[in-house]
Amino acid sequence: MPIDYKNYPSNWKTEIRPVILERANNCCEVCKVKNGSYIFRGFLDGRAVYQDSEANVYDEETGEWLEQNAYAMLEDKNGNIDAKAIKVVLTISHLDHNINNNDYSNLKALCQLHHLRHDIQHHIKNARETKNKKKGLQELF
């Protein structure tokens, strides 16, 4: 979903985002995948991993290097035998989900996967509220 930058401070793109990306060495702060790289995500021996274009295999949750293996047979997460490479685009996550709290300690550079995982409960809550509004229901608690 595209970001509506009208809700962000004017220096978001020019100052805040670049500072956070630099602090993170332009990598996801969870899995260490590099911004702009192309990777494959999947499973190797039952472990969630990603593989970069140089055949390095990393643990998806820690970024720990596991092996270099051009012939590693990753099992695609969706069972798709024609899986395509994913371009990593780092985003900046508000850890407390408050886009007005732009204190650097509240911001973290995350890849798409880890940003979505961080925000999953927030997305579920928003989806539920939207669905209820469309039905004319209100939250009781």
N, C-alpha and C positions, 0 to 999 in steps of 0.2 A: 504494500500500500504506500503510495507516495506521501512524503512528508509535507505538511502544510507549514512552510517556514514563517508564515504570518504569526504563528503562535510562539516563535522563538525570538530571542533578542537579536538585534541587528548585527551584532558581532559573532553570531553563531558560526557562520561559514568561514569568516576571516580570522577569527581569533580562538574561540572556544574549541571547535572541532579540531583544528590543526594542533593545538596544544595537547589535547587528549590523545590524538593519534601519535604524536611524537613521544609522549610519555610511554605509550604502549609499544614503541618501536615499530609502528605501523602493522601490528599484529593483533589478532584476537587475544584478549587478556585471559581467556579460558584455554583454548586449544592451540594457541600460538600460530595459527595459520596466517600467512601474509596477505595483506590487502592487495587485491588485484590478481592474485594467483588463480590458477585453474586447478581444481582438485576433483577427485572421485571420493565419494563417501560410501561406506558399506561396512561389512563385517569380515573379519579374518579370524578364523578359528574361534568364532563366537564373540569376538571382541569388537566393539564399535571403533572404527578407524577411519582415517582419510589417507589418500595417497596423492603426492604432488607430481608434477610433470617430470621430476627427476627420479621417479620410482621410489622415493622415500615414503615409508609407511609410518604414521604417527597415531598414537592413542587419541581418540576424539575428545576425551574429557580432560586430559592433562597436557596434551601436546608433546608428550614423551615420544622421542624417536624410538621406533621398534626395530626397523630393518630397512635395507634397501633391496628391493626385489622387483625387477621389471616384470616378473612372471607371477606376482602375487595375484591370486584369484579372489578378489573381493566379491562377496555376495552382496548384491544390490539390496538396499533396504526395502524397496518396493517390489522386488522380484522381477525387475525389468532387465532383460538380458542385453538391451541396447542402451544402457545408461550413458548419458553424456556428461562431460566435465561441467562442473559448477564453477562459475566465476565468483570469487569471494569479494564481497563489498562490505567493508567494515562500516558499522553504524555506531553511534554513540548512545548508550543506554543510560537512562536516568534510573538509578538503583531504587529510588523510592517511588518511581512512576509519576513524579511531579515535575512537569516540564518547566516550571518556574524556578525550581531549585537547581541552579546551574553552578553550584559550588563544585569545584573540581573533584572533591572527595566523593561526590554523588554521581559522578560520570565515569563510564567505563567503555572502552572500545571493544565491540563484540562483532563476530561474524553473524551472518543471517541466522544460522542454526542456534547459536547460543543466545542471541537477542530474543528470538522467538521463545526459547525455553524459559528465559528469565521473565518474559512478559505473559506467559501462557495463562496464569490465573487472572491477570488483569484483563486480557482479551476475553476470557470466558465470562467474567463479570460484566464487561461492557456489552457483549453479545446478548447476554440474558436481559440486561436492562433495555437494550434496543428492541428485542423481541417483545418484551412486556409492554413497552410504550406503544408498539404497533397494535398490540391486542387491547390496549386501553387499561392495562393492569398497572398497579403501583407496588413498589417494594414496601413491605410491612416493617422490616427491620433494617 
